[in-house]
Each structure stands twice: as C-alpha cells, then as structure tokens.
Amino acid sequence: MQKVSNRLVPGYRLGLSITFVGLLLIVVIPFCSLLVQGLDVGFKKFWLQATNDRVLASYAVSLKGALLAALINALLGLILAWVLTFYQFPGRQLLDYLLDLPFALPTAVAGIALAYLFSNKGWLGRLAAPMHVQISYTFSGIVIAMVFVTIPFVVREVQPVLEQLDSTYQEAALTLGARPWTVFRKIIFPEILPALISGFGLAFARSIGEYGSIIFIAGNQPFKTEITPLMIMFQLEAHSYTGATVIALVMLVFSFCFIFAIHALQRHVQRQKG
C-alpha cells in the first residue's frame, strides 16, 4: 500500500497538535502527577502502605476476579458474537442492542440490580438457596458483576472481524472434506484471535478498576471480598491521601505492564499470521 505524504493529508498539523495536547492533558500529566506523588512518599513508607496485609488481599481479590471474568467473557463473548453474526432469529436485533446496555447503565444501578437478583430474596438467589449456594456478598458475586460490566468489550471486538471474514476459504475447506471444527480451528480462529486477545485485555483492565457495580454485591468483607478500588476509597475517606496514592500507583504500574504485554502478544500473533 502506497504511503500518502504528510503534506497531502488534510489538517495534518492541526490534527497532530490536538492529538498530542489532548493526550498530554488527559493521560500523560495525570499519570506523571500520580507517579511523582507516589515517589515523594519515600521507599519505606511506600512499601509499608503497598504491602499492608489487607491491601495485599484486595490485590488478590481484584486480580483473580478480573482474570476469571475476562476468561469467561472471552468464551461467552465469542459465542455471542458468533450467534449475532451468523444466525438469524426473532429478537436478534434486540439482543444486539441489549449487549450495549452495560456501557450506558450507571454501574451503581447495575450493582444494586445484581445484588438483589442474586440475594436470597431475588429470582436467581431463591433458586440457588435450596442448593446452599450463596452468590451475593461472596467472591462469586464479584466475578458476576465484572462479567456483566465487561461482556460488551469482547463482543464488540470480535463481531466486526467475523462480519468481514471471507467465506470463500471456509467453503473450499468444507468442499474438500474438512470438518466444521477443523475449519474453525484452522481458518476462522487465527483470524479472530487478535481481536479476541484485545477484548480479553480490555475486559481484564476494566474489571480491575471496576468499583460501582461490585461494592453492592461483594459484601466488602476484609480479606475476602474487598477490591483494590474500595481500599483506595477507604484511604480517601480517612483523609489518607498518601495511602490512596500509593495503592493507586501500584495499580497504575500493573495496568501499564498488562496493557504492554497484551499489545506485545497481539503483535506476535499478527507476525505469526504473516
């Protein structure tokens, strides 16, 4: 593909200037400010705040919940994207609209609805109660809230790729006697894998920072169902801005490393595809 000279691109300088200034004001300066404040704390105090037993437990809850939710959504999102792309059925358009609801719905509203739905008095909670299964105010509730909030990320990443697939290769493979599962594994899956990785990464990153929908269903039990964003809020409510900054900086560094790893994995997969 022939490159277009920068001078031939309309608004090149203006667009580039707005991009750099916008990123500087919205992303770079806030993150650098957080980094500077965190480093001003001093190593000893920083280490004590970041490795507090209760804070460490919250890291584990957030990371395990985010990983489980992202894995569930990678599978569920792929299935939903596949159904919406290839199947025709009554209510398909409505289902497509409903998948965007977690984007528009206030997270606190989602949290309250999920907490009631899975409580002992809720529709699903009543069904689980006879089996002695409790979902609200447990780690399972945290994962369900994360899944609900992040499911659109995977679907909206994978669906456009499925829609643009060239069916010629699939039809040729089927004509030559390949089984449907072989066609999916050898032809379709390699094409959608970068999008699936991107959706997984977005779901994971979003789950780590989720707060509003989780606090209502988690129960917020110390060392069991406290998430890291909640620990930051506790620090702010106690006017311990240093403690909040330290925990936030730890999450920032982890998120940056995770996003870097996801992009590296995507580039590797793209190179493997040739």
TAPE-V619964 format. One record per pair of residues at least 12 apart in sequence whose C-alpha atoms are under 6 Angstrom apart, sorted by sequence separation. I is the first residue (numbers start at 1). GAP is how many residues later the second one is. If there is no record, write none. Layout:
[[I GAP] [I GAP]]
//
This chain:
[[232 12] [118 17] [119 17] [118 18] [115 21] [158 37] [157 38] [158 38] [157 42] [154 45] [153 46] [102 47] [99 53] [150 53] [146 61] [145 69] [142 72] [194 72] [69 74] [81 74] [141 76] [142 76] [69 77] [77 77] [141 77] [65 78] [69 78] [73 78] [77 78] [81 78] [137 80] [138 80] [136 81] [137 81] [137 82] [139 86] [111 102] [115 102] [110 103] [111 103] [108 104] [112 104] [107 105] [108 105] [111 105] [107 106] [74 126] [70 130] [70 133] [70 134] [66 138] [66 141] [66 142] [62 146] [62 165] [57 166] [61 166] [58 168] [54 169] [58 169] [59 169] [58 170] [50 197] [38 207] [38 208]]
//
